[in-house]
């Protein structure tokens, strides 16, 4: 059994006194049954279903909200800092002190009103391990109850990176994880359960028309095209061999052309299996959002098409043969979309126009060969 003491305001640090009747302290020693100390109000905590790592959201008193992390296999008896610390700062009004075995949070954010109305309160979620939204994989998702801001936290070497998106549904009081890794959020204000990522993921600061990757003998070539850019600083290229853990391998400065631009990046690497790429698109204010993930397929001569149930307006074609164009027709045979791909190969993510829900047919044209796939727009 994992037990977390959430009422640790009585441990002696600095000028604080330990009550004589504290059941968890005997002659100054912490009871071995206590796994961790120093949490003020851990509002939801969870384990990463892939790694076993533990994540804890801890609601602050008035200045900070925080997210704590403990890797699987770690020893117990660490102290997450309360009441000496609130987030990374000394708790206001408390004499400076540092508890033994102190562990700082991996992410904190300000309570802008110091606990006054409207307040802030973090709700911790889960690390996303689903298949539907590849760009979310490996990110711990949390939110602020009152503001509706969503936070995505992930490790980057020895550091941690957190990105955010504001203006979403507020009063999210809990998250749930399905067996397939999909995440759900519960709003107390609307009495509604929402699927995390169901609207297509975090919106991009630029509008991409396509992103492709092609494998060569000693490098992979990534190409992407924007049709609009605004306040975009740069494109950071991230590479993975498993689709979960990404490494940054380069960057391209944005053109800042309001009408969009064409980009290319050569990644000098020899890959024998699949390789995954995505763009971390950084805005002028430092916020980072992600493109769809593209993959170099190791299957020679075959075309792979996915998904067949389209929820976010994006379809993917994986081919080592040059693809000339795709056509989309509705269920009565009328053409509703066509894109000339100029003999592209590798993995191509195609953004469809806004189409009514229903059944459609996609024709992939490669030379004299035409392959037809049925899709359902939801």
Number of C-alpha atoms within 10 A of each C-alpha: 5 7 9 15 16 15 13 20 17 14 21 15 17 13 10 15 11 14 11 10 8 11 9 15 16 11 6 10 8 16 12 11 14 15 17 20 25 25 26 21 19 20 17 19 19 19 18 18 15 11 12 13 16 18 23 25 28 30 25 28 20 19 21 24 24 24 24 21 18 18 13 12 9 10 10 14 17 18 19 25 27 26 28 25 23 27 27 18 14 18 21 14 7 13 14 15 17 17 20 12 13 17 17 19 20 20 20 21 17 14 20 14 12 15 15 10 9 11 16 27 25 32 28 30 27 26 28 25 24 17 13 17 18 18 23 22 19 23 22 22 24 26 30 25 22 18 19 17 18 22 21 19 19 19 15 13 8 5 8 11 14 18 15 16 16 13 9 12 20 20 21 29 21 20 24 17 20 10 9 10 18 19 22 18 21 19 17 14 11 11 10 11 15 16 15 19 16 14 11 14 17 16 12 18 20 21 17 21 16 19 26 26 29 22 24 14 10 11 15 21 16 23 16 18 16 18 15 17 20 17 15 24 20 19 22 19 20 19 22 18 17 11 20 16 16 19 13 15 14 13 15 15 12 20 16 16 14 14 12 19 16 14 16 14 16 17 16 13 12 13 16 10 11 15 20 20 28 26 25 21 23 22 19 11 9 11 16 23 21 20 24 25 23 26 25 26 23 17 13 9 11 12 19 14 18 14 15 17 14 15 16 18 16 16 20 21 21 25 24 20 16 16 24 16 18 20 16 22 17 18 12 9 10 11 14 14 14 14 13 12 16 10 13 19 22 25 27 27 23 20 18 17 10 9 13 10 11 11 16 22 21 22 17 20 19 19 12 5 9 13 12 14 13 16 19 14 16 13
